[in-house]
Amino acid sequence: MWSRLAPLLRQAGHDVQAPSLTGIGERSHLASPAVNLSTHITDVLQCLRYERLSEVVLVGHSYGGMVVTGVADRAPEGIQTLVYLDAFVPQNRQALMDLLPPAVRAAFPDEGWQVPPPTPERQGMRDAAEIAWLDGRRDAQPRGCFTEPLALEGRYRGPRAYIFCSGYSPSSFVPFAERARNDPAWRYHELATHHYPHVSMPRETAELLSDLAKERR
């Protein structure tokens, strides 16, 4: 999912890690009903630990906003800046299901332990080549990723930034973008594209992330 953007950041001199979460991508064979939000938070914490990472610009896209919020709360000392890329921004004890508009929440399947991703068209994609590129790169996720509440202790107090994709509607991320735009403690940016700016606007997204990497606490 990040293969168009990551090389641009590396060319700019950044070390880039894009760990696949358990049950997704090349780790899709590990999907099971036991996988949940805590599993994915642990995935990223383990990446930080074993890669010996520090001063990290931690980026979460979409559902990834849930994950990076939990990671930053558990390992705040390693995070330089927390970035939400058209992503959910949870508060303590909220699950992703709590953050969805009612119409989107109602569309979730009632049965089964896996939840399929929305169609690209529902998330603003119109370009046939981009839709074809995305095919096979997204997987169903275990229901626990969306239903497990996130327990937070408020340990991360560093810089936060929100990048809102303003080129499609309706969007589940408008409330989070508005909150960030109106809060002087946040850095706020917009990209006039659909929900996958790392696919449609990799260079512009990389430039934004590079600028955020220059920020220090």
MDTraj code that builds the backbone (N, CA, C; nanometers):
import mdtraj as md
import numpy as np

residues = "MET TRP SER ARG LEU ALA PRO LEU LEU ARG GLN ALA GLY HIS ASP VAL GLN ALA PRO SER LEU THR GLY ILE GLY GLU ARG SER HIS LEU ALA SER PRO ALA VAL ASN LEU SER THR HIS ILE THR ASP VAL LEU GLN CYS LEU ARG TYR GLU ARG LEU SER GLU VAL VAL LEU VAL GLY HIS SER TYR GLY GLY MET VAL VAL THR GLY VAL ALA ASP ARG ALA PRO GLU GLY ILE GLN THR LEU VAL TYR LEU ASP ALA PHE VAL PRO GLN ASN ARG GLN ALA LEU MET ASP LEU LEU PRO PRO ALA VAL ARG ALA ALA PHE PRO ASP GLU GLY TRP GLN VAL PRO PRO PRO THR PRO GLU ARG GLN GLY MET ARG ASP ALA ALA GLU ILE ALA TRP LEU ASP GLY ARG ARG ASP ALA GLN PRO ARG GLY CYS PHE THR GLU PRO LEU ALA LEU GLU GLY ARG TYR ARG GLY PRO ARG ALA TYR ILE PHE CYS SER GLY TYR SER PRO SER SER PHE VAL PRO PHE ALA GLU ARG ALA ARG ASN ASP PRO ALA TRP ARG TYR HIS GLU LEU ALA THR HIS HIS TYR PRO HIS VAL SER MET PRO ARG GLU THR ALA GLU LEU LEU SER ASP LEU ALA LYS GLU ARG ARG".split()
xyz = np.array([
    [0.0817, -0.1216, 0.0000],
    [0.0000, 0.0000, 0.0000],
    [0.0849, 0.1264, 0.0000],
    [0.2061, 0.1159, 0.0529],
    [0.2931, 0.2332, 0.0630],
    [0.4037, 0.2309, -0.0414],
    [0.3965, 0.1405, -0.1374],
    [0.5101, 0.1200, -0.2277],
    [0.5316, 0.2338, -0.3260],
    [0.4337, 0.3209, -0.3458],
    [0.4549, 0.4391, -0.4293],
    [0.5167, 0.5533, -0.3506],
    [0.4905, 0.5557, -0.2211],
    [0.5334, 0.6685, -0.1385],
    [0.6665, 0.6434, -0.0683],
    [0.6854, 0.5229, -0.0157],
    [0.8055, 0.4943, 0.0632],
    [0.9356, 0.5230, -0.0117],
    [0.9497, 0.4877, -0.1413],
    [1.0756, 0.5185, -0.2103],
    [1.1058, 0.6683, -0.2167],
    [1.0016, 0.7505, -0.2250],
    [1.0226, 0.8947, -0.2297],
    [1.0790, 0.9456, -0.0977],
    [1.0304, 0.8921, 0.0122],
    [1.0828, 0.9315, 0.1427],
    [1.2256, 0.8818, 0.1615],
    [1.2541, 0.7634, 0.1131],
    [1.3911, 0.7115, 0.1245],
    [1.4864, 0.7936, 0.0405],
    [1.4408, 0.8361, -0.0762],
    [1.5251, 0.9208, -0.1609],
    [1.5557, 1.0541, -0.0924],
    [1.4646, 1.0983, -0.0063],
    [1.4849, 1.2231, 0.0676],
    [1.5695, 1.2029, 0.1928],
    [1.6157, 1.0794, 0.2155],
    [1.7055, 1.0527, 0.3264],
    [1.6419, 0.9963, 0.4514],
    [1.5125, 0.9605, 0.4445],
    [1.4430, 0.9083, 0.5615],
    [1.4523, 0.7558, 0.5675],
    [1.4574, 0.7031, 0.6890],
    [1.4415, 0.5599, 0.7120],
    [1.2916, 0.5329, 0.7207],
    [1.2417, 0.4417, 0.6385],
    [1.0981, 0.4172, 0.6315],
    [1.0682, 0.2713, 0.6658],
    [0.9783, 0.2533, 0.7598],
    [0.9278, 0.1206, 0.7947],
    [0.7776, 0.1182, 0.7642],
    [0.7328, 0.0120, 0.7006],
    [0.5893, -0.0027, 0.6719],
    [0.5462, -0.1433, 0.7115],
    [0.5427, -0.1713, 0.8415],
    [0.5122, -0.3070, 0.8863],
    [0.3692, -0.3480, 0.8527],
    [0.3552, -0.4680, 0.7994],
    [0.2217, -0.5216, 0.7739],
    [0.1648, -0.5772, 0.9043],
    [0.0400, -0.5471, 0.9299],
    [-0.0241, -0.5919, 1.0523],
    [-0.0688, -0.7373, 1.0395],
    [-0.0785, -0.8050, 1.1517],
    [-0.1168, -0.9457, 1.1527],
    [-0.2500, -0.9672, 1.0819],
    [-0.2507, -1.0583, 0.9860],
    [-0.3724, -1.0914, 0.9132],
    [-0.3961, -1.0086, 0.7897],
    [-0.3007, -0.9190, 0.7552],
    [-0.3180, -0.8277, 0.6429],
    [-0.1958, -0.8374, 0.5516],
    [-0.2152, -0.8170, 0.4221],
    [-0.1041, -0.8177, 0.3279],
    [-0.0336, -0.9512, 0.3265],
    [0.1006, -0.9486, 0.3272],
    [0.1757, -1.0740, 0.3231],
    [0.1602, -1.1560, 0.4505],
    [0.0910, -1.0992, 0.5500],
    [0.0623, -1.1725, 0.6741],
    [-0.0855, -1.2118, 0.6828],
    [-0.1539, -1.2100, 0.5685],
    [-0.2973, -1.2437, 0.5669],
    [-0.3234, -1.3886, 0.6072],
    [-0.2218, -1.4757, 0.5931],
    [-0.2391, -1.6160, 0.6326],
    [-0.2502, -1.6316, 0.7842],
    [-0.2224, -1.5254, 0.8585],
    [-0.2311, -1.5293, 1.0040],
    [-0.3633, -1.4737, 1.0561],
    [-0.4540, -1.4399, 0.9662],
    [-0.5838, -1.3867, 1.0097],
    [-0.6604, -1.4933, 1.0878],
    [-0.7236, -1.4485, 1.1968],
    [-0.8053, -1.5389, 1.2778],
    [-0.9003, -1.4555, 1.3623],
    [-1.0020, -1.5176, 1.4214],
    [-1.0928, -1.4423, 1.5079],
    [-1.0235, -1.3825, 1.6303],
    [-0.9039, -1.4317, 1.6642],
    [-0.8340, -1.3810, 1.7823],
    [-0.7638, -1.2488, 1.7567],
    [-0.7441, -1.2123, 1.6308],
    [-0.6743, -1.0878, 1.5982],
    [-0.7656, -0.9689, 1.6283],
    [-0.7101, -0.8694, 1.6946],
    [-0.7895, -0.7505, 1.7268],
    [-0.6995, -0.6262, 1.7265],
    [-0.7520, -0.5156, 1.7747],
    [-0.6764, -0.3910, 1.7772],
    [-0.5498, -0.4046, 1.8615],
    [-0.5570, -0.4722, 1.9729],
    [-0.4391, -0.4910, 2.0569],
    [-0.3288, -0.5661, 1.9832],
    [-0.3668, -0.6643, 1.9014],
    [-0.2688, -0.7375, 1.8213],
    [-0.1919, -0.6417, 1.7322],
    [-0.2628, -0.5529, 1.6666],
    [-0.1993, -0.4610, 1.5715],
    [-0.1145, -0.3554, 1.6425],
    [-0.1571, -0.3120, 1.7575],
    [-0.0739, -0.2201, 1.8359],
    [0.0568, -0.2895, 1.8739],
    [0.0480, -0.4149, 1.9148],
    [0.1679, -0.4908, 1.9494],
    [0.2584, -0.5105, 1.8285],
    [0.2007, -0.5329, 1.7105],
    [0.2806, -0.5462, 1.5880],
    [0.3732, -0.4257, 1.5710],
    [0.3177, -0.3065, 1.5862],
    [0.3962, -0.1852, 1.5630],
    [0.4943, -0.1611, 1.6781],
    [0.4525, -0.1891, 1.8003],
    [0.5446, -0.1764, 1.9135],
    [0.6653, -0.2682, 1.8962],
    [0.6423, -0.3879, 1.8453],
    [0.7520, -0.4808, 1.8221],
    [0.8453, -0.4304, 1.7115],
    [0.7881, -0.3667, 1.6104],
    [0.8713, -0.3067, 1.5047],
    [0.9597, -0.1975, 1.5638],
    [0.9029, -0.1116, 1.6464],
    [0.9821, -0.0060, 1.7102],
    [1.0946, -0.0654, 1.7950],
    [1.0617, -0.1729, 1.8660],
    [1.1596, -0.2336, 1.9558],
    [1.2734, -0.3011, 1.8802],
    [1.2394, -0.3861, 1.7867],
    [1.3422, -0.4678, 1.7229],
    [1.4195, -0.3932, 1.6147],
    [1.3619, -0.2887, 1.5592],
    [1.4356, -0.2053, 1.4644],
    [1.5109, -0.0928, 1.5365],
    [1.4963, -0.0865, 1.6702],
    [1.5651, 0.0153, 1.7501],
    [1.5333, 0.1562, 1.7008],
    [1.4044, 0.1839, 1.6827],
    [1.3622, 0.3108, 1.6246],
    [1.3389, 0.4161, 1.7322],
    [1.3749, 0.5390, 1.7009],
    [1.3498, 0.6524, 1.7893],
    [1.3223, 0.7754, 1.7031],
    [1.2705, 0.8790, 1.7644],
    [1.2340, 1.0022, 1.6929],
    [1.1487, 0.9688, 1.5703],
    [1.0492, 0.8885, 1.5921],
    [0.9666, 0.8351, 1.4836],
    [0.8535, 0.9307, 1.4495],
    [0.8342, 0.9544, 1.3208],
    [0.7112, 1.0167, 1.2719],
    [0.6167, 0.9014, 1.2426],
    [0.5203, 0.8803, 1.3297],
    [0.4326, 0.7634, 1.3243],
    [0.3047, 0.8002, 1.2503],
    [0.2820, 0.7344, 1.1362],
    [0.1713, 0.7699, 1.0472],
    [0.0678, 0.6583, 1.0471],
    [-0.0565, 0.6946, 1.0719],
    [-0.1666, 0.5999, 1.0643],
    [-0.2664, 0.6446, 0.9601],
    [-0.3002, 0.5554, 0.8672],
    [-0.3995, 0.5848, 0.7636],
    [-0.5281, 0.5096, 0.7946],
    [-0.6403, 0.5797, 0.7914],
    [-0.7724, 0.5189, 0.8066],
    [-0.7826, 0.4483, 0.9420],
    [-0.8110, 0.3163, 0.9421],
    [-0.8125, 0.2385, 1.0666],
    [-0.6806, 0.2511, 1.1412],
    [-0.5724, 0.2747, 1.0689],
    [-0.4417, 0.2890, 1.1320],
    [-0.4355, 0.3991, 1.2361],
    [-0.5287, 0.4937, 1.2310],
    [-0.5345, 0.5955, 1.3348],
    [-0.5605, 0.5354, 1.4724],
    [-0.6393, 0.4282, 1.4760],
    [-0.6621, 0.3579, 1.6021],
    [-0.5320, 0.2975, 1.6526],
    [-0.4578, 0.2376, 1.5607],
    [-0.3344, 0.1668, 1.5969],
    [-0.2288, 0.2641, 1.6473],
    [-0.2017, 0.3707, 1.5714],
    [-0.0934, 0.4615, 1.6111],
    [-0.1265, 0.5353, 1.7399],
    [-0.2543, 0.5585, 1.7664],
    [-0.2920, 0.6214, 1.8931],
    [-0.2523, 0.5322, 2.0096],
    [-0.2805, 0.4025, 1.9957],
    [-0.2425, 0.3083, 2.1006],
    [-0.0925, 0.2937, 2.1139],
    [-0.0208, 0.2916, 2.0028],
    [0.1248, 0.2782, 2.0058],
    [0.1873, 0.3986, 2.0768],
    [0.1459, 0.5186, 2.0395],
    [0.2027, 0.6392, 2.0992],
    [0.1742, 0.6470, 2.2487],
    [0.0602, 0.5966, 2.2909],
    [0.0264, 0.5985, 2.4326],
    [0.1138, 0.5018, 2.5118],
    [0.1541, 0.3925, 2.4477],
    [0.2325, 0.2903, 2.5166],
    [0.3827, 0.3129, 2.5052],
    [0.4272, 0.3836, 2.4027],
    [0.5706, 0.4081, 2.3840],
    [0.5948, 0.5535, 2.3435],
    [0.5512, 0.6475, 2.4256],
    [0.5600, 0.7894, 2.3858],
    [0.7029, 0.8384, 2.3696],
    [0.7966, 0.7758, 2.4398],
    [0.9342, 0.8233, 2.4354],
    [0.9982, 0.8068, 2.2983],
    [0.9466, 0.7169, 2.2164],
    [1.0059, 0.6938, 2.0850],
    [0.9425, 0.7729, 1.9724],
    [0.8341, 0.8456, 2.0028],
    [0.7575, 0.9122, 1.8980],
    [0.7886, 1.0607, 1.8949],
    [0.8278, 1.1082, 1.7769],
    [0.8532, 1.2510, 1.7580],
    [0.7255, 1.3257, 1.7219],
    [0.6509, 1.2704, 1.6269],
    [0.5269, 1.3325, 1.5798],
    [0.4279, 1.2229, 1.5433],
    [0.3030, 1.2457, 1.5755],
    [0.1952, 1.1513, 1.5472],
    [0.1106, 1.2088, 1.4338],
    [0.0986, 1.1349, 1.3229],
    [0.0309, 1.1851, 1.2032],
    [-0.0891, 1.0963, 1.1695],
    [-0.2037, 1.1601, 1.1513],
    [-0.3256, 1.0903, 1.1104],
    [-0.3531, 1.1256, 0.9647],
    [-0.3450, 1.0262, 0.8785],
    [-0.3654, 1.0453, 0.7351],
    [-0.5058, 0.9985, 0.6993],
    [-0.6011, 1.0935, 0.6924],
    [-0.7414, 1.0603, 0.6682],
    [-0.7808, 0.9427, 0.7570],
    [-0.7656, 0.9630, 0.8873],
    [-0.7725, 0.8523, 0.9821],
    [-0.8645, 0.8842, 1.0990],
    [-0.9040, 0.7782, 1.1690],
    [-0.9818, 0.7918, 1.2909],
    [-0.8914, 0.8376, 1.4059],
    [-0.9474, 0.9233, 1.4923],
    [-0.8745, 0.9716, 1.6096],
    [-0.9579, 0.9364, 1.7325],
    [-0.9284, 0.8245, 1.7961],
    [-1.0119, 0.7805, 1.9092],
    [-0.9756, 0.8488, 2.0397],
    [-1.0725, 0.8527, 2.1280],
    [-1.0518, 0.8924, 2.2666],
    [-1.0510, 0.7661, 2.3530],
    [-1.0213, 0.7835, 2.4799],
    [-1.0143, 0.6695, 2.5704],
    [-1.1454, 0.5905, 2.5725],
    [-1.1303, 0.4593, 2.5637],
    [-1.2408, 0.3615, 2.5707],
    [-1.3307, 0.3623, 2.4481],
    [-1.2881, 0.4234, 2.3406],
    [-1.3659, 0.4192, 2.2165],
    [-1.3142, 0.3089, 2.1248],
    [-1.4058, 0.2402, 2.0607],
    [-1.3742, 0.1465, 1.9531],
    [-1.4008, 0.2155, 1.8204],
    [-1.3470, 0.1592, 1.7148],
    [-1.3697, 0.2208, 1.5839],
    [-1.5194, 0.2263, 1.5523],
    [-1.5927, 0.1236, 1.5907],
    [-1.7368, 0.1232, 1.5636],
    [-1.8065, 0.2437, 1.6263],
    [-1.7540, 0.2920, 1.7362],
    [-1.8138, 0.4086, 1.8029],
    [-1.7941, 0.5368, 1.7231],
    [-1.6962, 0.5361, 1.6317],
    [-1.6582, 0.6574, 1.5598],
    [-1.7212, 0.6670, 1.4212],
    [-1.7903, 0.5632, 1.3789],
    [-1.8471, 0.5610, 1.2442],
    [-1.9806, 0.6340, 1.2369],
    [-2.0085, 0.6990, 1.1238],
    [-2.1433, 0.7522, 1.1023],
    [-2.2450, 0.6376, 1.1058],
    [-2.3667, 0.6639, 1.1500],
    [-2.4654, 0.5562, 1.1630],
    [-2.4853, 0.4756, 1.0349],
    [-2.4877, 0.5410, 0.9196],
    [-2.5114, 0.4691, 0.7939],
    [-2.3981, 0.3716, 0.7628],
    [-2.2757, 0.4115, 0.7942],
    [-2.1611, 0.3233, 0.7702],
    [-2.1619, 0.2084, 0.8700],
    [-2.1944, 0.2388, 0.9943],
    [-2.2005, 0.1353, 1.0970],
    [-2.3080, 0.0322, 1.0631],
    [-2.4184, 0.0775, 1.0079],
    [-2.5272, -0.0141, 0.9734],
    [-2.4900, -0.1083, 0.8596],
    [-2.3917, -0.0700, 0.7784],
    [-2.3509, -0.1527, 0.6646],
    [-2.2559, -0.2645, 0.7046],
    [-2.2071, -0.2646, 0.8292],
    [-2.1192, -0.3724, 0.8733],
    [-2.1961, -0.5040, 0.8757],
    [-2.1342, -0.6132, 0.8342],
    [-2.2028, -0.7427, 0.8351],
    [-2.2394, -0.7849, 0.9769],
    [-2.3532, -0.8480, 0.9904],
    [-2.4008, -0.8908, 1.1216],
    [-2.3345, -1.0201, 1.1686],
    [-2.2865, -1.0999, 1.0755],
    [-2.2325, -1.2305, 1.1097],
    [-2.0912, -1.2464, 1.0545],
    [-2.0222, -1.3452, 1.1087],
    [-1.8870, -1.3744, 1.0620],
    [-1.7833, -1.2935, 1.1365],
    [-1.6592, -1.3417, 1.1357],
    [-1.5538, -1.2747, 1.2107],
    [-1.4691, -1.1834, 1.1233],
    [-1.4944, -1.1824, 0.9922],
    [-1.4196, -1.0961, 0.9027],
    [-1.5085, -0.9871, 0.8428],
    [-1.4518, -0.8674, 0.8319],
    [-1.5231, -0.7526, 0.7759],
    [-1.4518, -0.7102, 0.6479],
    [-1.5188, -0.7195, 0.5330],
    [-1.4525, -0.6823, 0.4066],
    [-1.4329, -0.5312, 0.3980],
    [-1.3307, -0.4867, 0.3238],
    [-1.3095, -0.3422, 0.3079],
    [-1.4163, -0.2810, 0.2187],
    [-1.4448, -0.1526, 0.2350],
    [-1.5365, -0.0853, 0.1428],
    [-1.4794, -0.0875, 0.0009],
    [-1.5654, -0.0741, -0.0971],
    [-1.5170, -0.0684, -0.2350],
    [-1.4363, 0.0600, -0.2548],
    [-1.3391, 0.0587, -0.3443],
    [-1.2632, 0.1821, -0.3707],
    [-1.3524, 0.2979, -0.4129],
    [-1.4579, 0.2653, -0.4892],
    [-1.5485, 0.3710, -0.5355],
    [-1.6173, 0.4404, -0.4181],
    [-1.6510, 0.3661, -0.3135],
    [-1.7141, 0.4263, -0.1961],
    [-1.6187, 0.5195, -0.1232],
    [-1.4905, 0.5020, -0.1463],
    [-1.3911, 0.5856, -0.0799],
    [-1.3311, 0.6891, -0.1745],
    [-1.4047, 0.7160, -0.2811],
    [-1.3721, 0.8292, -0.3663],
    [-1.2905, 0.7983, -0.4901],
    [-1.2475, 0.6755, -0.5102],
    [-1.1654, 0.6418, -0.6270],
    [-1.2513, 0.6369, -0.7530],
    [-1.1984, 0.6979, -0.8599],
    [-1.2673, 0.6967, -0.9893],
    [-1.1751, 0.6511, -1.1024],
    [-1.0452, 0.6679, -1.0838],
    [-0.9490, 0.6344, -1.1874],
    [-0.9352, 0.4823, -1.1995],
    [-0.9589, 0.4293, -1.3192],
    [-0.9579, 0.2838, -1.3386],
    [-0.8211, 0.2237, -1.3101],
    [-0.7149, 0.2947, -1.3457],
    [-0.5798, 0.2424, -1.3231],
    [-0.5491, 0.2348, -1.1737],
    [-0.5921, 0.3349, -1.0982],
    [-0.5697, 0.3321, -0.9539],
    [-0.6500, 0.2202, -0.8885],
    [-0.7736, 0.2027, -0.9328],
    [-0.8567, 0.0959, -0.8772],
    [-0.7940, -0.0401, -0.9065],
    [-0.7417, -0.0568, -1.0268],
    [-0.6759, -0.1823, -1.0628],
    [-0.5504, -0.2046, -0.9785],
    [-0.4752, -0.0972, -0.9525],
    [-0.3544, -0.1091, -0.8712],
    [-0.3883, -0.1532, -0.7291],
    [-0.5019, -0.1040, -0.6786],
    [-0.5424, -0.1357, -0.5423],
    [-0.5930, -0.2793, -0.5289],
    [-0.6366, -0.3383, -0.6397],
    [-0.6970, -0.4714, -0.6359],
    [-0.5994, -0.5731, -0.5771],
    [-0.6443, -0.6470, -0.4762],
    [-0.5614, -0.7482, -0.4138],
    [-0.4692, -0.6962, -0.3057],
    [-0.4686, -0.5658, -0.2820],
    [-0.3813, -0.5083, -0.1801],
    [-0.4562, -0.4758, -0.0506],
    [-0.5837, -0.5015, -0.0485],
    [-0.6618, -0.4797, 0.0733],
    [-0.7288, -0.6112, 0.1121],
    [-0.7390, -0.6355, 0.2416],
    [-0.7947, -0.7614, 0.2909],
    [-0.9082, -0.7343, 0.3892],
    [-0.9933, -0.8354, 0.4048],
    [-1.0901, -0.8321, 0.5137],
    [-1.0148, -0.8322, 0.6460],
    [-1.0739, -0.7684, 0.7462],
    [-1.0103, -0.7618, 0.8769],
    [-1.0972, -0.8298, 0.9820],
    [-1.0349, -0.8900, 1.0827],
    [-1.1125, -0.9497, 1.1910],
    [-1.1992, -0.8456, 1.2614],
    [-1.3153, -0.8877, 1.3014],
    [-1.4116, -0.7966, 1.3622],
    [-1.3557, -0.7283, 1.4868],
    [-1.2679, -0.7977, 1.5592],
    [-1.2126, -0.7412, 1.6812],
    [-1.1329, -0.6140, 1.6595],
    [-1.0838, -0.5929, 1.5377],
    [-1.0125, -0.4675, 1.5081],
    [-1.1046, -0.3477, 1.5230],
    [-1.2325, -0.3694, 1.4999],
    [-1.3293, -0.2599, 1.4985],
    [-1.4131, -0.2512, 1.6249],
    [-1.4192, -0.3598, 1.7016],
    [-1.5082, -0.3621, 1.8180],
    [-1.4344, -0.3491, 1.9506],
    [-1.3022, -0.3695, 1.9517],
    [-1.2280, -0.3604, 2.0773],
    [-1.2067, -0.2141, 2.1166],
    [-1.2498, -0.1732, 2.2354],
    [-1.2231, -0.0359, 2.2807],
    [-1.0743, -0.0156, 2.3065],
    [-1.0293, 0.1060, 2.2858],
    [-0.8897, 0.1409, 2.3056],
    [-0.8724, 0.2071, 2.4421],
    [-0.7945, 0.1435, 2.5289],
    [-0.7668, 0.2013, 2.6606],
    [-0.6440, 0.2907, 2.6509],
    [-0.6591, 0.4157, 2.6914],
    [-0.5514, 0.5133, 2.6828],
    [-0.5237, 0.5732, 2.8202],
    [-0.3947, 0.6019, 2.8468],
    [-0.3551, 0.6662, 2.9707],
    [-0.3135, 0.8115, 2.9503],
    [-0.3165, 0.8588, 2.8254],
    [-0.2796, 0.9969, 2.7975],
    [-0.1317, 1.0235, 2.8115],
    [-0.0472, 0.9231, 2.7815],
    [0.0973, 0.9376, 2.8020],
    [0.1643, 1.0143, 2.6886],
    [0.1072, 1.0096, 2.5689],
    [0.1692, 1.0829, 2.4579],
    [0.1205, 1.2278, 2.4589],
    [0.2157, 1.3208, 2.4650],
    [0.1813, 1.4629, 2.4690],
    [0.2610, 1.5428, 2.3669],
    [0.3151, 1.4727, 2.2670],
    [0.3944, 1.5386, 2.1648],
    [0.3095, 1.5964, 2.0528],
    [0.3747, 1.6443, 1.9472],
    [0.3047, 1.7055, 1.8342],
    [0.2116, 1.6066, 1.7629],
    [0.1023, 1.6610, 1.7142],
    [0.0069, 1.5835, 1.6353],
    [-0.0243, 1.6601, 1.5065],
    [-0.0486, 1.5843, 1.4007],
    [-0.0857, 1.6460, 1.2729],
    [-0.1975, 1.5642, 1.2090],
    [-0.2839, 1.6350, 1.1379],
    [-0.3924, 1.5678, 1.0645],
    [-0.3841, 1.6074, 0.9176],
    [-0.3881, 1.5066, 0.8301],
    [-0.3924, 1.5296, 0.6856],
    [-0.5270, 1.4778, 0.6363],
    [-0.6119, 1.5714, 0.5948],
    [-0.7490, 1.5379, 0.5534],
    [-0.7570, 1.5298, 0.4018],
    [-0.8159, 1.4228, 0.3534],
    [-0.8372, 1.4073, 0.2094],
    [-0.9734, 1.4662, 0.1753],
    [-0.9702, 1.5813, 0.1099],
    [-1.0919, 1.6606, 0.0893],
    [-1.1552, 1.6399, -0.0478],
    [-1.1045, 1.5440, -0.1246],
    [-1.1501, 1.5289, -0.2622],
    [-1.2625, 1.4302, -0.2821],
    [-1.3287, 1.3876, -0.1748],
    [-1.4415, 1.2942, -0.1918],
    [-1.5423, 1.3155, -0.0789],
    [-1.6643, 1.2739, -0.1056],
    [-1.7730, 1.2890, -0.0094],
    [-1.8798, 1.1840, -0.0399],
    [-1.9439, 1.1267, 0.0636],
    [-1.9254, 1.1531, 0.2061],
    [-1.7986, 1.0885, 0.2600],
    [-1.7490, 1.1450, 0.3684],
    [-1.6281, 1.0947, 0.4320],
    [-1.6537, 1.0767, 0.5810],
    [-1.6083, 0.9640, 0.6348],
    [-1.6219, 0.9380, 0.7786],
    [-1.5251, 1.0202, 0.8621],
    [-1.4337, 1.0937, 0.7961],
    [-1.3246, 1.1572, 0.8687],
    [-1.3436, 1.3074, 0.8871],
    [-1.4545, 1.3600, 0.8404],
    [-1.4812, 1.5039, 0.8541],
    [-1.4774, 1.5496, 0.9999],
    [-1.5402, 1.4783, 1.0950],
    [-1.5371, 1.5279, 1.2337],
    [-1.3967, 1.5385, 1.2912],
    [-1.3092, 1.4451, 1.2569],
    [-1.1731, 1.4468, 1.3100],
    [-1.0920, 1.5591, 1.2455],
    [-1.1153, 1.5804, 1.1158],
    [-1.0463, 1.6886, 1.0463],
    [-1.0888, 1.8242, 1.1015],
    [-1.2169, 1.8418, 1.1244],
    [-1.2657, 1.9697, 1.1761],
    [-1.2100, 1.9971, 1.3157],
    [-1.2040, 1.8936, 1.3970],
    [-1.1512, 1.9104, 1.5323],
    [-1.0041, 1.9511, 1.5274],
    [-0.9281, 1.8866, 1.4396],
    [-0.7855, 1.9187, 1.4282],
    [-0.7642, 2.0584, 1.3711],
    [-0.8443, 2.0952, 1.2701],
    [-0.8295, 2.2258, 1.2065],
    [-0.8564, 2.3392, 1.3050],
    [-0.9457, 2.3159, 1.3996],
    [-0.9837, 2.4205, 1.4941],
    [-0.9048, 2.4164, 1.6244],
    [-0.8077, 2.3253, 1.6334],
    [-0.7277, 2.3127, 1.7549],
    [-0.5853, 2.3604, 1.7249],
    [-0.5406, 2.4706, 1.7844],
    [-0.4071, 2.5232, 1.7544],
    [-0.2943, 2.4292, 1.7946],
    [-0.3243, 2.3283, 1.8764],
    [-0.2208, 2.2336, 1.9156],
    [-0.1884, 2.1352, 1.8040],
    [-0.2743, 2.1282, 1.7017],
    [-0.2540, 2.0363, 1.5898],
    [-0.2004, 2.1120, 1.4690],
    [-0.1203, 2.0423, 1.3866],
    [-0.0890, 2.0898, 1.2524],
    [-0.1890, 2.0257, 1.1582],
    [-0.2439, 2.1055, 1.0680],
    [-0.3527, 2.0582, 0.9822],
    [-0.3196, 2.0842, 0.8359],
    [-0.3460, 1.9843, 0.7512],
    [-0.3225, 1.9960, 0.6085],
    [-0.4354, 1.9245, 0.5340],
    [-0.4534, 1.9633, 0.4084],
    [-0.5511, 1.8960, 0.3230],
    [-0.4865, 1.8531, 0.1919],
    [-0.5344, 1.7418, 0.1399],
    [-0.4979, 1.6945, 0.0064],
    [-0.6272, 1.6729, -0.0709],
    [-0.6371, 1.7331, -0.1879],
    [-0.7603, 1.7265, -0.2668],
    [-0.7637, 1.5965, -0.3469],
    [-0.7890, 1.4886, -0.2760],
    [-0.7915, 1.3581, -0.3405],
    [-0.8824, 1.2648, -0.2620],
    [-0.8875, 1.1399, -0.3051],
    [-0.9704, 1.0395, -0.2383],
    [-0.9002, 0.9865, -0.1134],
    [-0.9487, 0.8760, -0.0604],
    [-0.9039, 0.8240, 0.0689],
    [-0.7627, 0.7648, 0.0653],
    [-0.7048, 0.7500, -0.0528],
    [-0.5735, 0.6865, -0.0643],
    [-0.4723, 0.7820, -0.1282],
    [-0.4302, 0.8855, -0.0564],
    [-0.3366, 0.9829, -0.1142],
    [-0.1994, 0.9231, -0.1412],
    [-0.1628, 0.8180, -0.0683],
    [-0.0344, 0.7531, -0.0931],
    [-0.0347, 0.6757, -0.2249],
    [-0.1541, 0.6614, -0.2854],
    [-0.1669, 0.6015, -0.4185],
    [-0.1783, 0.7100, -0.5252],
    [-0.2643, 0.8100, -0.5013],
    [-0.2932, 0.9110, -0.6035],
    [-0.1968, 1.0290, -0.6012],
    [-0.1458, 1.0630, -0.4825],
    [-0.0585, 1.1805, -0.4682],
    [0.0628, 1.1448, -0.3829],
    [0.1393, 1.0454, -0.4229],
    [0.2517, 1.0035, -0.3372],
    [0.3554, 1.1122, -0.3162],
    [0.3850, 1.1908, -0.4204],
    [0.4885, 1.2925, -0.4053],
    [0.4433, 1.4029, -0.3092],
    [0.3203, 1.4479, -0.3254],
    [0.2697, 1.5533, -0.2373],
    [0.2601, 1.5033, -0.0924],
    [0.2163, 1.3787, -0.0768],
    [0.2063, 1.3224, 0.0576],
    [0.3441, 1.3074, 0.1196],
    [0.4415, 1.2620, 0.0410],
    [0.5787, 1.2478, 0.0906],
    [0.6361, 1.3827, 0.1330],
    [0.6074, 1.4855, 0.0570],
    [0.6579, 1.6184, 0.0923],
    [0.5979, 1.6668, 0.2243],
    [0.4688, 1.6404, 0.2444],
    [0.4053, 1.6773, 0.3705],
    [0.4700, 1.6036, 0.4872],
    [0.4902, 1.4735, 0.4717],
    [0.5498, 1.3945, 0.5778],
    [0.6936, 1.4376, 0.6053],
    [0.7659, 1.4725, 0.5008],
    [0.9030, 1.5205, 0.5190],
    [0.9042, 1.6510, 0.5996],
    [0.8113, 1.7398, 0.5697],
    [0.8020, 1.8640, 0.6463],
    [0.7720, 1.8365, 0.7934],
    [0.6812, 1.7411, 0.8196],
    [0.6473, 1.7085, 0.9563],
    [0.7652, 1.6444, 1.0295],
    [0.8502, 1.5741, 0.9552],
    [0.9674, 1.5107, 1.0168],
    [1.0676, 1.6123, 1.0672],
    [1.0603, 1.7342, 1.0155],
    [1.1525, 1.8391, 1.0600],
    [1.1122, 1.8987, 1.1940],
    [0.9902, 1.8706, 1.2362],
    [0.9408, 1.9269, 1.3619],
    [1.0006, 1.8532, 1.4796],
    [1.0311, 1.9246, 1.5857],
    [1.0821, 1.8656, 1.7102],
    [0.9931, 1.9068, 1.8257],
    [0.9945, 1.8254, 1.9285],
    [0.9149, 1.8582, 2.0477],
    [0.9670, 1.9861, 2.1109],
])
top = md.Topology()
chain = top.add_chain()
for i, resn in enumerate(residues, 1):
    res = top.add_residue(resn, chain, resSeq=i)
    for name in ("N", "CA", "C"):
        top.add_atom(name, md.element.get_by_symbol(name[0]), res)
traj = md.Trajectory(xyz[None], top)
